[in-house]
Each structure stands twice: as C-alpha cells, then as structure tokens.
Amino acid sequence: MKDLLSNIRSCTLCQDILPLQAKPILQASKNCKILIVGQAPGILTHEKGVPFDDLSGDRLRDWLGVDKKQFYDTDLFSILPMSFCYPGKGKSGDKPPIPLCAQVWRKQLLAQLTNVEFTIILGKYAVNWHLHQKASITELASQWKMFIEKKQIVLPHPSPRNNIWLKKNQWFDREVIPILQAKVHQILALT
C-alpha cells in the first residue's frame, strides 16, 4: 500500500489536460473501516492538499457524526475520489473527474482495502463507477435501507451547492442522517 500511494501521489498522467499542476489528493490505509468515494478535489482542496477541508467536509463530518481528528484518521476513513486531481472549472461547477485516474489506479487501491466495513458513495460519478447505475442521486439516496444492508450508502455531495436539494428532500436529514451516524459510530466503536 505504501508503494502504491507513493506512485499515485507522484502521478502526472493527466498533466497535459489539467488546468493546474498535478497534485493527487487522497487518504487511504489498508486498515480503514469506512471508505468514502467521491468525485474529484475542488480548487480549495487542491490548494490545501487535504480532502474535504472545506464547507463540504464540515457538512460531511456532521452527517457522519465525527470530528476532524476522527475523519482524518486513516485507520478509520479512506477517502478516494474518482479523480485525484482538480479537473478544472466547468459551466456550472467543477468539471467531471478525469476517467483515466480511475482506470489506472482504482482497482489496485480497492484491492488493498480489505478491512472496509462500510462504503459511502458521494455523487453521480462515484455511483456510476461503484454501482454501475444511472439512477438519480435522489432515487438512490431514498433506497438507503436497501443499501445499508449491503454495507454501503449513496449520499448527495455535501457541497453547499446542494442546499436546494437538501431543502427539497427534508426526509434525508430526518431519516437517513440518524441511521448513518449510528452506523458510523457502531463501526468505529464511538460513543
């Protein structure tokens, strides 16, 4: 795992199509219990070099019921975006993750994560790759009971850009978040 992470962090395969210098950002350990799979780092993550050290991360940690120390403990959480580098700005938000990243690295990484007890899937690109489904995030998130049984869950991206979705889908905070927090606390043996 150490060599694999070193190779990923020095990867420049996409440099010619990236808007900024390649800077692969991920968090992984073969000991992790919970895997978070997401989209791609945003510009703030690129600048800081730390996944989810922004408003999206604050919301995600709140949803999980964990603090920053727990969230950044690699024996508890691995964070694997679909693309490890900032893909650039698009028309309505950031560009999609660059597919080459997942094609080259994803299966190797996932094969190392043998202690994962629960997977949190954020956003449509992660859903497409991990679940091979094109259903809407709303549809998949509303099926949380079925997904929990499969030791995974689909969540909308915790970005402030999704405030409208959260307002329209108030069942999410009421029904899903308490169960999600209980599941995370059970797996991590938190009180």
Secondary structure, 3 states (H helix, E strand, C coil): CHHHHHHHHCCCCCHHHCCCCCCCCCECCCCCCEEEEECCCCHHHHHHCCCCCCHHHHHHHHHHCCCHHHHCCCCCEEEEECCCCCCCEECCEECCCCHHHHHHHHHHHHHHCCCCCEEEEECHHHHHHHHCCCCCHHHHHCCHHHHHHCCEEEECCCCHHHHHHHHHCCHHHHHHHHHHHHHHHHHHCCC
